[in-house]
Amino acid sequence: MRGNPVYRRERKVSSRSIRLPLIMLTFNGILAFVALLNMYSMSAQAQVTAEIQYSGFLELYVFVALIEFLMLFFIMPALTAGSISGERERKTLDLMLVTQMTPGEIVFGKLFSSMQSMVLLVISSFPVFFLVFVYGGIQIKDLGLLFLLYLVVALLSASFGICFSALCRRSAIATAMSYGFLGLLLVGTYAVNALIWSMVQMGAARYANQVGSMAFQVNSGGFFYLLLLNPALTFYQVISGQVGSREASSLLLKWFGNRVPNPVLNAWIPVSIGLQCLLAVVFLLVAVWAVDPMAGRKIKKKG
């Protein structure tokens, strides 16, 4: 990406701006406050009971990982929702398009500059995560998987921001649509399964009253696989597996998928990560199409 002029420009601007240091200070300040508060509560409990609950350090890891996941998920759209629309508002997008840069270079230059900021945020938070290594329970490979998940989540949410920034003329509208779509992805996939599951359950209850038995299990059918696109459930699967719990899989089966084959659950994390990356690529391609000034003319000519 060193040859991408948009990336070089964004990197210079971010290095001279105070916004990124302020974001890092706030981000790591919140994580450190949560971690120190948790450790203080454990030490206070040890003074009272004369014993140390080592499981509390795993709880610290889970809580800090959750806080960082939520902050990354909601910070990235704020960093990218004004990337293209901001250039359009400043009347500089047309100037960029008349150069030798392609729409793809503009979109991916914006993407990689925001991803660079995200990587700095995650790396700067590692000292907080390393507190759990003092007492063990988490391995380096667990942190590697968590870091990979953070990359995917950041890529997905950044692609939403860039896509809507390319489609909308105003940054405020692009930001609102980005967060709206994030909410739809987090809550909507769960809500659809909950609705279908409740409808099937009511039908099963009526059938049971007629025949006098409940001979089949209730599930949401093919809608269950929409949950593979939900980053929160993937994070839940990763964290529950790292702390030695199968709670995530059992809850998913209990709620929506009694008849889901075991290979699906066993491969949930890699399949979910792959599908989320594919969804991010689709949104980025839409952004490239929206930035391309010739896209509308090509459609008109074909029509």
Wavefront OBJ file of the C-alpha trace (Angstrom):
o trace
v 0.000 0.000 0.000
v 2.997 2.351 0.039
v 2.355 3.164 -3.605
v -1.233 4.236 -2.946
v -1.308 8.064 -2.847
v -4.552 8.144 -0.818
v -3.023 5.901 1.826
v 0.141 8.014 1.983
v -1.880 11.204 2.342
v -4.173 9.766 5.020
v -1.182 8.426 6.938
v 0.509 11.840 6.964
v -2.708 13.597 7.983
v -3.385 11.143 10.827
v 0.206 11.408 12.077
v -0.127 15.190 12.315
v -3.597 15.140 13.871
v -4.307 14.891 17.565
v -7.478 12.863 16.978
v -5.793 9.440 16.854
v -3.748 9.990 20.042
v -6.913 11.148 21.807
v -8.795 8.058 20.620
v -5.938 5.814 21.805
v -5.809 7.610 25.161
v -9.567 7.258 25.672
v -9.632 3.677 24.379
v -6.800 2.407 26.564
v -7.874 4.561 29.486
v -11.242 2.817 29.570
v -9.635 -0.634 29.262
v -7.070 0.116 31.981
v -9.731 1.530 34.298
v -11.884 -1.582 33.875
v -8.902 -3.902 34.418
v -7.608 -2.071 37.510
v -11.109 -1.872 38.971
v -11.522 -5.619 38.510
v -8.136 -6.346 40.098
v -8.933 -4.026 43.008
v -12.210 -5.841 43.657
v -10.382 -9.210 43.625
v -7.726 -7.968 46.062
v -10.407 -6.518 48.351
v -12.218 -9.852 48.305
v -8.961 -11.663 49.111
v -8.450 -9.462 52.176
v -11.892 -10.420 53.458
v -11.939 -14.143 52.606
v -8.155 -14.796 52.737
v -8.276 -16.552 49.359
v -7.708 -15.506 45.755
v -10.254 -16.474 43.113
v -8.050 -17.185 40.102
v -11.154 -17.498 37.937
v -11.507 -13.762 38.402
v -8.549 -13.212 36.083
v -10.342 -15.130 33.347
v -13.366 -12.954 34.001
v -11.072 -9.935 33.649
v -9.870 -11.236 30.277
v -13.436 -11.828 29.082
v -14.651 -8.438 30.258
v -11.740 -6.485 28.749
v -12.037 -8.441 25.484
v -15.758 -7.636 25.358
v -15.187 -3.927 26.007
v -12.555 -3.786 23.262
v -14.788 -5.696 20.839
v -17.664 -3.260 21.367
v -15.453 -0.193 21.090
v -13.798 -1.428 17.889
v -17.141 -2.379 16.416
v -18.558 1.088 16.963
v -15.397 3.188 16.468
v -14.613 1.973 12.939
v -17.779 3.355 11.291
v -17.056 6.725 12.905
v -13.574 6.652 11.343
v -14.759 5.633 7.875
v -18.295 7.018 7.431
v -16.913 10.405 6.401
v -14.036 9.101 4.306
v -15.660 9.464 0.856
v -18.564 11.770 1.677
v -16.136 14.132 3.428
v -14.115 14.422 0.230
v -17.345 15.075 -1.643
v -18.368 17.785 0.839
v -14.953 19.470 0.528
v -15.249 19.333 -3.284
v -12.039 17.298 -3.510
v -13.450 13.962 -4.705
v -13.811 15.176 -8.294
v -10.206 16.393 -8.219
v -9.075 12.952 -7.061
v -11.065 11.268 -9.822
v -9.507 13.342 -12.625
v -6.047 12.138 -11.602
v -4.607 8.762 -12.551
v -6.027 7.199 -9.381
v -8.732 4.607 -9.860
v -11.875 4.400 -7.688
v -10.448 1.216 -6.208
v -7.294 3.006 -5.083
v -9.393 5.703 -3.407
v -11.614 3.225 -1.568
v -8.864 0.846 -0.481
v -6.550 3.698 0.445
v -9.222 4.964 2.831
v -9.802 1.432 4.107
v -6.168 0.635 4.863
v -5.563 3.979 6.561
v -8.462 3.279 8.946
v -7.322 -0.326 9.463
v -3.864 0.964 10.354
v -5.424 3.080 13.094
v -7.341 0.043 14.331
v -4.186 -2.096 14.462
v -2.470 0.589 16.525
v -5.428 0.607 18.920
v -5.359 -3.172 19.355
v -1.572 -3.388 19.763
v -1.580 -0.540 22.289
v -4.134 -2.484 24.374
v -1.965 -5.630 24.691
v -0.401 -4.592 28.049
v -3.875 -4.731 29.585
v -4.476 -8.208 28.153
v -1.084 -9.410 29.375
v -2.230 -8.938 32.963
v -3.974 -12.310 32.702
v -0.658 -14.044 31.875
v 0.529 -13.305 35.408
v -1.726 -16.105 36.672
v -2.153 -18.167 33.498
v -5.266 -19.581 31.870
v -4.877 -17.881 28.469
v -2.297 -18.821 25.837
v -0.649 -16.820 23.092
v -2.693 -18.648 20.438
v -5.866 -17.484 22.186
v -4.735 -13.875 21.874
v -3.841 -14.538 18.226
v -7.345 -15.821 17.483
v -8.857 -12.871 19.326
v -6.680 -10.467 17.343
v -7.803 -12.130 14.095
v -11.414 -11.726 15.156
v -10.792 -8.057 15.903
v -9.329 -7.610 12.416
v -12.386 -9.189 10.817
v -14.799 -7.134 12.916
v -12.900 -3.946 12.109
v -12.842 -4.829 8.393
v -16.574 -5.542 8.394
v -17.611 -2.369 10.222
v -15.136 -0.257 8.217
v -16.543 -1.624 4.952
v -20.037 -0.550 6.045
v -18.800 2.958 6.795
v -16.919 3.308 3.507
v -19.805 1.870 1.470
v -22.424 4.221 2.885
v -19.941 7.080 2.721
v -19.623 6.434 -1.007
v -23.387 6.104 -1.491
v -24.420 9.141 0.588
v -23.558 12.764 -0.066
v -23.544 13.764 3.609
v -21.299 12.303 6.294
v -24.040 12.543 8.917
v -26.394 10.425 6.810
v -23.607 7.953 6.038
v -22.794 7.619 9.741
v -26.436 7.064 10.677
v -26.903 4.421 7.967
v -23.672 2.657 8.959
v -24.716 2.343 12.583
v -28.226 1.381 11.522
v -26.901 -1.470 9.399
v -24.573 -2.571 12.213
v -27.561 -2.700 14.535
v -29.500 -4.669 11.940
v -26.659 -7.166 11.648
v -26.292 -7.570 15.409
v -29.954 -7.534 16.417
v -31.726 -8.346 13.159
v -30.226 -11.800 12.596
v -31.083 -12.747 16.169
v -34.576 -11.200 15.962
v -35.416 -13.089 12.748
v -34.456 -16.397 14.354
v -36.345 -15.549 17.533
v -39.463 -14.654 15.520
v -39.350 -17.812 13.380
v -38.589 -19.963 16.436
v -41.533 -18.526 18.381
v -43.882 -19.005 15.408
v -42.771 -22.620 14.976
v -43.100 -23.193 18.716
v -46.683 -21.890 18.730
v -47.517 -24.132 15.785
v -45.912 -27.083 17.535
v -47.905 -26.361 20.693
v -51.179 -26.330 18.748
v -50.241 -29.580 17.019
v -49.322 -31.151 20.362
v -52.713 -30.207 21.782
v -54.415 -31.905 18.850
v -52.436 -35.156 18.839
v -51.637 -35.230 22.545
v -47.838 -35.415 22.239
v -44.799 -33.341 21.302
v -42.942 -35.653 18.950
v -40.578 -33.204 17.244
v -38.061 -30.540 18.186
v -38.528 -26.841 17.513
v -35.943 -24.935 15.468
v -35.741 -21.904 13.185
v -34.768 -23.931 10.114
v -32.456 -22.373 7.540
v -32.699 -18.971 9.211
v -30.306 -20.353 11.828
v -27.417 -19.900 9.396
v -28.003 -16.140 9.298
v -26.368 -16.119 12.725
v -23.069 -16.915 11.007
v -23.047 -13.273 9.873
v -23.482 -11.984 13.420
v -20.064 -10.859 14.761
v -21.310 -10.826 18.355
v -22.189 -14.530 18.284
v -18.830 -15.374 16.704
v -17.097 -13.431 19.465
v -19.227 -15.312 21.992
v -18.128 -18.627 20.484
v -14.434 -17.635 20.585
v -14.495 -16.370 24.166
v -16.547 -19.263 25.542
v -14.146 -21.727 23.926
v -11.078 -19.963 25.345
v -12.391 -20.037 28.908
v -13.271 -23.732 28.608
v -17.023 -23.450 28.176
v -19.416 -24.866 25.588
v -22.143 -22.480 26.686
v -22.316 -20.635 23.369
v -22.962 -23.768 21.301
v -25.470 -25.180 23.770
v -27.416 -21.910 23.873
v -27.502 -21.663 20.083
v -28.845 -25.194 19.852
v -31.315 -24.597 22.640
v -32.659 -21.413 21.056
v -32.763 -21.998 17.332
v -31.158 -25.151 15.980
v -31.905 -28.458 17.670
v -31.173 -30.336 14.454
v -28.085 -28.454 13.289
v -25.368 -30.964 12.319
v -22.299 -31.051 14.564
v -19.833 -30.185 11.734
v -21.539 -26.792 11.435
v -20.990 -26.011 15.097
v -17.437 -27.375 15.041
v -16.543 -25.173 12.067
v -18.621 -22.202 13.214
v -15.709 -19.827 13.843
v -13.798 -20.252 10.522
v -17.018 -20.340 8.476
v -18.385 -17.263 10.222
v -15.109 -15.359 9.779
v -14.998 -16.317 6.090
v -18.582 -15.201 5.464
v -18.034 -11.902 7.267
v -14.915 -11.234 5.165
v -16.924 -12.035 2.034
v -19.661 -9.611 3.134
v -17.024 -6.922 3.713
v -15.638 -7.469 0.208
v -19.135 -7.086 -1.272
v -19.637 -3.751 0.501
v -16.210 -2.533 -0.613
v -16.989 -3.442 -4.232
v -20.255 -1.505 -3.951
v -18.238 1.452 -2.640
v -15.863 1.234 -5.617
v -18.851 1.159 -7.966
v -20.432 4.168 -6.220
v -17.226 6.213 -6.453
v -16.737 5.389 -10.137
v -18.195 8.347 -12.086
v -18.669 6.173 -15.170
v -20.821 3.545 -13.428
v -24.120 5.359 -14.023
v -23.290 6.054 -17.649
v -22.436 2.412 -18.271
v -25.815 1.350 -16.883
v -27.629 3.913 -19.043
v -25.812 2.754 -22.177
v -26.718 -0.867 -21.471
v -30.328 0.161 -20.924
l 1 2 3 4 5 6 7 8 9 10 11 12 13 14 15 16 17 18 19 20 21 22 23 24 25 26 27 28 29 30 31 32 33 34 35 36 37 38 39 40 41 42 43 44 45 46 47 48 49 50 51 52 53 54 55 56 57 58 59 60 61 62 63 64 65 66 67 68 69 70 71 72 73 74 75 76 77 78 79 80 81 82 83 84 85 86 87 88 89 90 91 92 93 94 95 96 97 98 99 100 101 102 103 104 105 106 107 108 109 110 111 112 113 114 115 116 117 118 119 120 121 122 123 124 125 126 127 128 129 130 131 132 133 134 135 136 137 138 139 140 141 142 143 144 145 146 147 148 149 150 151 152 153 154 155 156 157 158 159 160 161 162 163 164 165 166 167 168 169 170 171 172 173 174 175 176 177 178 179 180 181 182 183 184 185 186 187 188 189 190 191 192 193 194 195 196 197 198 199 200 201 202 203 204 205 206 207 208 209 210 211 212 213 214 215 216 217 218 219 220 221 222 223 224 225 226 227 228 229 230 231 232 233 234 235 236 237 238 239 240 241 242 243 244 245 246 247 248 249 250 251 252 253 254 255 256 257 258 259 260 261 262 263 264 265 266 267 268 269 270 271 272 273 274 275 276 277 278 279 280 281 282 283 284 285 286 287 288 289 290 291 292 293 294 295 296 297 298 299 300 301 302 303
